[in-house]
Amino acid sequence: MQYDNKVSLIFDANSKNEAFARVSVASFVMQLNPTLEEIEDIKMAVSEAVTNAIIHGYENMEGQVFINCKIKDRTLYIEIEDKGKGIENLEEAMQPLYTSKPDMERSGMGFTVMEAFMDNIKVETSLSNGTKIYMDKKIKKH
């Protein structure tokens, strides 16, 4: 597929970089003149995906998070990937309120939040190879 524009980010799997990721993706989508609500939806979904990569994918190990953003016909496509441990049971992990880290006061709502704020979400995972989250959101013409 030929995209209208695209950008890639790579950063250390450090929770300090979560805000950078969120703001970077929000800045990229500004070219479509989104509403404040659309920007907030995207920022929330990116935040959850990046936090999951850092906390669950790497579990205090060093690593990197990879983000690819693409625009085609007023739709923002986002891929967020880690090369961490992968998700053992994806179906269970995608259930609302499920958390593998109850001791860290995790709410278990990451995937639910992503699904609520984006139009589509797809997750690919492989044990010992990491997880890749695909999300997209159509930006309405205003």
Order of alpha helices (4+ residues) and beta strands (2+ residues): beta-alpha-alpha-beta-beta-alpha-alpha-beta-beta
